[in-house]
């Protein structure tokens, strides 16, 4: 049995402007803004929700597949995955698109200006769960193209495969009826604390009512840990102490990988949450979503138990 991760694959280009945006933007001229920032420092990371979740599942040495749409520029990312022996058979390349990518410029105050090109991600509905020949135990519906997220959730539901609804930054794409449909069909929902409030507001359902529709509503709260709400319990999962966090990018994806791993191994929620929290804390010590490579021994030592 395997985990299927439906979501985006993306390149993240991060540039550093060794000055302050405020010194180069004139508020009284904002109506005709035209600026250029000299950024001699640049790094390119592999990202996307499906890519990041897959990286963490790979660290746990479990069976999984990524379902995603990418563009003609995916070859270097594909090489990265293949070197890590991550299966790419359900990653579909579209010949008339670029792979999704973010261009992030950061100044010395850690202010950011981001441009995001969705590219092939917008056509994620060309993939179908019917193409999967393996037995799938759980599906993660992570941020992706809108039509693809709706299609894959419906396919999982119709095939009676449990799925985790992980809307993330894609949450504002959906209207009230669409969100209610996801909530009605999902087995689990995972969001951060801001997304939880937005999900409640946009679905016109209370947090308590959302929880009643699913087996578990999981809310992450950064350094404050996470809360796993079920019909019978509200489990508080503390965050692991990290003295000098480097980059929160991909921490939520690392956490979700731990939750999915716990579910397919029939763990209780406290154990699943501890593994998820451990993975997130190991990720935050590194830049990018896929540059942390702890061994199983390191993961087990931090979590406090064996995972196999």
C-alpha positions in Angstrom: 0.0 0.0 0.0 1.2 3.5 -0.8 0.6 7.2 -0.2 -0.3 9.4 -3.2 0.7 13.0 -3.0 -1.3 15.3 -5.4 0.2 18.8 -5.5 2.6 21.2 -7.1 6.2 20.9 -8.2 8.0 24.2 -8.4 11.3 26.0 -8.6 12.0 28.7 -6.0 14.5 31.3 -7.0 15.5 33.5 -4.0 17.4 36.7 -4.5 18.9 39.0 -1.9 18.8 42.8 -2.3 21.6 44.2 -0.1 19.6 47.3 0.8 16.1 48.3 1.9 13.1 48.4 -0.5 11.9 51.6 1.4 15.0 53.4 0.2 14.0 52.9 -3.4 10.2 53.2 -3.4 8.8 56.7 -3.3 5.3 56.5 -1.7 4.1 59.6 -3.5 5.0 58.0 -6.9 3.6 54.6 -6.2 0.9 55.1 -8.9 3.7 54.9 -11.5 6.0 52.4 -9.9 9.0 51.3 -11.9 11.9 49.9 -10.0 14.8 47.5 -10.5 16.7 45.8 -7.7 20.3 44.7 -8.2 20.5 41.2 -6.6 24.0 39.6 -7.0 23.0 36.8 -4.6 20.7 34.1 -5.9 19.9 30.5 -5.1 17.5 28.2 -6.8 15.7 25.5 -4.7 13.4 22.7 -5.5 10.0 23.1 -4.0 6.2 22.8 -4.5 4.0 21.2 -2.0 4.1 17.7 -3.6 7.8 17.9 -4.0 8.4 18.9 -0.4 6.0 16.3 1.1 7.6 13.6 -1.1 11.1 14.6 0.0 10.1 14.0 3.7 8.2 10.8 2.9 11.4 9.6 1.2 13.4 10.4 4.4 11.0 8.0 6.2 11.6 5.3 3.6 8.0 4.7 2.9 6.1 3.9 -0.3 4.6 6.9 -2.1 3.9 8.5 -5.5 3.7 12.1 -6.6 1.0 13.1 -9.0 1.7 16.5 -10.6 2.0 18.5 -13.8 5.3 20.1 -14.8 6.8 21.9 -17.8 9.5 21.5 -20.4 12.1 22.9 -17.9 11.6 20.1 -15.4 14.7 18.1 -16.4 17.0 19.3 -13.6 14.3 18.8 -11.0 13.7 15.3 -12.4 17.4 14.5 -12.0 17.2 15.7 -8.4 14.3 13.3 -7.7 15.9 10.4 -9.5 19.1 10.7 -7.6 17.0 10.3 -4.5 15.2 7.3 -6.0 11.9 9.1 -5.9 9.4 7.6 -8.4 8.3 10.1 -11.1 6.0 7.9 -13.1 2.9 10.0 -12.3 4.5 13.4 -12.9 3.3 14.5 -16.3 5.3 16.9 -18.4 3.3 19.4 -20.6 5.1 20.5 -23.7 3.6 24.0 -23.9 4.2 25.0 -20.3 6.9 26.0 -17.8 7.1 24.3 -14.4 5.5 26.4 -11.7 8.1 28.8 -10.1 8.4 31.6 -7.6 10.8 34.5 -7.8 11.4 35.9 -4.4 13.4 39.1 -3.7 14.3 39.8 0.0 15.7 43.0 1.4 17.8 43.5 4.6 14.6 43.9 6.6 13.4 40.5 5.5 10.7 42.2 3.4 9.8 40.2 0.4 8.5 40.8 -3.1 7.4 37.7 -4.8 6.3 36.9 -8.4 4.7 33.5 -8.9 4.2 31.8 -12.3 1.8 28.8 -11.9 2.7 27.3 -15.3 1.8 23.6 -15.7 0.2 23.6 -12.3 -2.9 25.2 -13.7 -3.5 22.1 -15.8 -3.2 19.5 -13.0 -6.7 18.1 -13.9 -5.1 16.3 -16.8 -3.9 13.8 -14.2 -6.4 11.2 -12.9 -6.4 8.7 -10.0 -7.7 6.2 -12.5 -4.1 6.2 -14.0 -2.7 4.8 -10.7 -2.1 1.0 -11.0 -0.8 0.6 -7.4 -3.0 0.2 -4.3 -3.3 3.6 -2.6 -4.0 3.8 1.1 -4.3 7.5 1.5 -4.3 10.6 -0.8 -3.0 14.0 0.1 -4.8 16.8 -1.8 -2.3 19.6 -1.4 -2.1 23.1 -3.1 -2.3 22.7 -6.9 -4.4 23.9 -9.8 -8.0 24.5 -8.7 -9.7 22.1 -11.1 -7.1 19.4 -10.3 -7.7 19.7 -6.6 -11.4 19.3 -7.0 -11.1 16.4 -9.5 -8.6 14.4 -7.4 -10.6 14.9 -4.2 -13.8 13.7 -5.9 -11.9 10.7 -7.4 -10.5 9.7 -4.1 -14.0 10.0 -2.5 -15.7 8.0 -5.2 -13.0 5.3 -5.0 -13.5 5.3 -1.2 -9.8 6.2 -0.6 -9.3 8.3 2.5 -7.9 11.7 1.7 -6.3 14.6 3.6 -7.5 18.0 2.4 -4.5 20.4 2.7 -5.6 23.6 1.0 -2.7 25.8 2.1 -2.2 28.9 0.1 -4.8 27.6 -2.4 -7.6 28.1 0.0 -8.8 31.5 -1.3 -9.4 29.9 -4.8 -12.5 28.1 -3.5 -16.0 29.4 -2.9 -18.3 28.5 0.0 -19.9 25.5 -1.8 -16.6 24.1 -3.0 -15.1 24.3 0.5 -18.2 22.7 2.0 -17.9 19.9 -0.6 -14.2 19.3 0.4 -15.1 19.3 4.1 -18.0 16.9 3.5 -15.8 14.4 1.6 -12.4 14.7 3.3 -11.3 12.2 5.9 -8.8 14.6 7.4 -8.1 18.3 7.1 -4.8 20.0 7.9 -4.3 23.7 8.0 -2.2 26.3 9.8 -3.9 28.6 12.4 -4.5 31.4 9.9 -5.9 29.0 7.3 -8.2 27.5 9.9 -9.8 30.8 10.5 -10.0 31.5 6.8 -11.5 28.1 6.2 -14.1 28.7 8.9 -14.9 32.2 7.5 -15.2 31.2 3.8 -17.1 28.0 4.4 -19.5 29.7 6.9 -18.8 26.8 9.4 -17.4 27.0 12.9 -14.1 25.2 13.6 -16.1 22.8 15.8 -18.6 22.0 13.0 -15.7 21.4 10.5 -14.1 19.0 12.9 -17.4 17.0 13.2 -17.3 16.4 9.5 -13.9 14.7 9.5 -12.0 12.1 11.5 -9.4 14.7 12.5 -8.9 18.5 12.0 -5.2 19.2 12.4 -4.1 22.8 13.0 -0.4 23.8 13.0 0.8 26.9 14.9 4.5 27.3 14.1 6.7 27.5 17.2 3.5 27.0 19.4 3.1 23.5 18.2 -0.1 22.0 16.8 -3.5 20.8 17.8 -5.2 17.6 16.5 -8.9 17.7 17.1 -11.0 14.5 16.9 -14.6 13.7 17.9 -13.3 12.5 21.3 -10.2 14.5 22.0 -8.1 17.6 21.5 -4.4 16.7 21.4 -1.8 19.3 21.9 1.5 18.5 20.2 4.4 20.7 21.4 6.9 22.0 18.9 10.5 20.9 19.3 12.8 23.7 20.5 14.9 25.2 17.7 17.4 27.8 18.9 18.3 29.4 15.6 15.6 28.6 12.9 16.9 29.3 9.4 13.9 29.1 7.1 10.2 28.1 7.7 9.7 27.3 4.0 8.3 23.8 3.7 7.9 23.1 7.4 4.2 22.6 7.0 4.9 20.1 4.2 7.3 18.2 6.4 4.7 18.1 9.1 2.1 16.7 6.7 4.4 14.0 5.6 4.7 12.9 9.3 0.9 12.9 9.7 0.4 10.8 6.5 3.1 8.3 7.6 1.4 7.9 11.0 -2.0 7.3 9.5 -0.9 4.6 7.1 1.0 2.9 10.0 -2.1 3.0 12.2 -0.4 5.1 14.9 -2.3 7.1 17.5 -2.5 10.8 17.0 0.0 11.8 19.7 2.7 9.6 18.1 1.8 10.8 14.6 2.0 14.4 15.7 5.3 14.0 17.4 6.9 12.6 14.3 5.3 15.4 12.2 6.7 18.0 14.6 10.1 16.4 14.6 10.3 16.5 10.8 9.2 20.1 10.8 11.9 21.1 13.3 14.6 19.3 11.3 13.5 21.2 8.2 13.5 24.6 9.8 17.3 24.4 10.3 17.9 24.5 6.5 17.0 26.8 3.7 14.5 25.6 1.1 12.0 22.8 1.4 14.2 19.9 0.4 17.7 20.6 1.6 17.5 18.7 4.9 18.6 15.1 4.8 18.5 13.6 8.4 19.0 9.9 8.7 16.3 7.6 10.1 18.4 7.4 13.3 18.4 11.2 13.7 14.6 11.4 13.1 14.0 8.6 15.6 16.3 10.1 18.2 14.4 13.5 18.0 11.0 11.9 17.9 11.8 9.6 20.8 10.7 6.3 19.3 11.4 3.9 16.4 9.4 4.5 13.3 9.8 1.1 11.6 
